[in-house]
Amino acid sequence: MIKHEEKFCPRCNASFECKVGSVGLCQCSAVKLSDAERSYTRERFSDCLCAECLKELKAELHNNSLKARLMHLLRMR
């Protein structure tokens, strides 16, 4: 049986098992990220994050995008 690497999320310090050799089985594969979301995450962290933090960063980027669009619309008035 393959032993996977035990890691700690650099964002929240939660422990999780990294399955880089079996990415389809890794906890992070449950969070689908677009290219923009992957870039946003890579700009902020250089190592794997837990699935919960990936979900939160995905939501953060979405919220920031909505805020930027709203501000743009308000300036157009």
C-alpha positions in Angstrom: 0.0 0.0 0.0 1.3 3.4 -0.9 2.0 5.8 2.0 0.9 9.3 1.2 2.4 12.4 2.6 0.9 13.9 5.7 0.8 17.7 5.3 -0.4 20.8 7.1 -2.4 23.4 5.3 -0.3 26.6 5.1 -3.5 28.7 5.4 -5.3 27.1 8.4 -2.7 24.6 9.7 -5.2 21.6 9.4 -3.5 18.3 8.7 -4.4 16.3 5.7 -3.1 13.4 3.6 -1.6 14.6 0.2 -2.0 12.0 -2.5 0.1 13.6 -5.2 0.8 10.2 -6.7 -3.0 9.5 -6.8 -4.4 12.9 -7.4 -7.8 11.6 -8.3 -8.1 10.2 -4.8 -6.7 13.3 -3.1 -8.9 15.4 -0.9 -8.2 18.4 -3.1 -9.8 16.8 -6.1 -13.2 17.3 -4.6 -12.8 21.1 -5.2 -13.0 21.9 -8.9 -11.0 25.0 -9.7 -10.9 27.1 -12.9 -7.6 28.2 -14.3 -8.2 31.7 -12.8 -8.9 30.1 -9.4 -5.7 27.9 -9.6 -3.7 31.0 -10.5 -5.3 33.0 -7.6 -4.3 30.2 -5.2 -0.8 29.8 -6.5 -0.1 33.5 -6.2 -0.9 33.2 -2.5 0.5 29.8 -1.5 3.3 27.6 -2.7 2.1 24.3 -1.2 -1.0 22.2 -1.1 -4.0 23.5 0.8 -6.8 21.5 2.5 -10.0 21.2 0.6 -11.8 23.6 3.0 -9.3 26.3 2.3 -9.5 25.7 -1.4 -13.3 26.2 -1.2 -12.9 29.4 0.8 -10.3 30.8 -1.7 -12.6 29.9 -4.6 -15.4 31.8 -2.8 -13.0 34.7 -2.0 -12.1 35.1 -5.7 -15.7 35.0 -6.7 -16.7 37.6 -4.1 -13.8 39.8 -5.2 -14.8 39.6 -8.8 -18.4 40.5 -8.0 -17.3 43.5 -5.9 -15.0 44.7 -8.8 -17.9 44.4 -11.3 -20.2 46.2 -8.9 -17.7 49.0 -8.3 -17.3 49.3 -12.1 -21.1 49.6 -12.6 -21.4 52.2 -9.8 -18.6 54.3 -11.4 -20.4 54.2 -14.8 -23.4 56.1 -13.3 
